[in-house]
């Protein structure tokens, strides 16, 4: 059971690393170069300078927000699935099954959830790359 959960974690970590290197870092570079151009402004208008900086960082902030939202969504779905698995195991015990039977139901359910999450993670990161790449 732990191995499957570790596989989900590894899949998500690989997706984050890939998103960071292929999308996020290039966006950060663009934002830094854009910010440097804001410093070249000769007007001295502080409001215009801050507006320029804000505009430069908008894509980076959007990518960060998307990544956070997607990761939160993955985690929430996995937590809900785990709660369902625990409920199934508790039902086995309530209906007179042994602790061993309940543990078997729990492990099978968790394995199915982990497999589904491991398949979902690459699709999530592909969607993020398409959106911010």
N, C-alpha and C positions, 0 to 999 in steps of 0.2 A: 504494500500500500504506500509506504513512504517513498519507494522508488518512483512510483507514478506521479506523486506530488512533486518530487524533485524534478521530474521530467517537465512538468508544467512550469515550474520556477525557471528551469534552464531555458525553456523555449521563450518565456517572457523576457528574460535577461538578454538573450541573443537578439530578440526583436528590438529591445530598447537600444542596445549597442549599435545595431545596424541602422536604426532610425537616426540615432545621434550622429553617426559618421556620414551617412548619405544625405541627410536632410537638414538636421539641426545645425551642424557646424557650418555648412555653406550659408545657411540663413544668418547665422551669427556673423560670419565674415562680411556678408552684404550689409548687415546692420552696422558693423564697426566702420566699414568704408563710407557708408552713407553718413554716419555720425561725424566722421572726420571732415567731410564736405560741409557739414553744418558749421564747423568751427572756422571755415574759410569765409563765412559771411562777413561782409564789411559794414553792414548797417548798424551793428551794435545793439539792435533791438532784442532784448532778452526774451520777450514773448515769442518772437519769430524763431529764435534759437531753440527754445524748449519745444515749440511746435515741430520743428524740424527733427529734433532728437526723438520725440514721441513717434513721429511718422516712421522714422528709421527702424524703430524697435517693434513695430506693430506685427510684422510677420513672425518674429521670434516669439513674441508673447502669444500669438495665436497658435503656434506649433506647440508651445509648452502647455497651453490650456487644453488642446486636443489630446496630447499625450496623457496628461493627467486624467482627463475625463475617460479616455479609453481604458487606462489601467484601473481606474476606480470601477468602471463597469465590469471588467473582467473579474476583479476581486469580488464584487458584490454578487455576480452570477455564481461564482464558485462557492461563496459562503452560503447562498441560498440552496444550492445543490447539496452541500454538505449537511445542512439542516434537514433536508428531505431524507438523506441517507440515515441520519440519526433517528429520525421519526420512524423510518422503516424498521430499523433494528429494535427500537423500543416496542413497536407493534408486535414483533416476533416474540419478545419476552412477555408482553401482556397476554398474548394468545397461548401462552404455555410453553413456548419454545425455550430451549436452553440458552445460556449465555454464549456457548460456542456457536450455536445456530445464528444467534443475533450478530455475533462478530463476523461470521461468514457473509451474512447479508450486508452488513456495513462495509466490509472490505470490497465486495463485488460492486456495490453501488458507488463507493468512492473511486474505484478503478474506472468505472464507466464515466463518471464525472470528470476525472482527471484526463482521460483519453479525449473527451469532448473538448475540454479546455485547451489541451495541447494542440488540437486541430484548429481551434478558433483563434489562437494567438497569432499564427502567421497571417491569417486573413485580416486580422485587426491591423497588424503592422503594414501590410500591403495597402490597406485603405489609407492609413496615415501617410505613407510615402507618396501615394497618388495625390493626396490632398495638399501636401506641403513640399513635394519634391520638385 
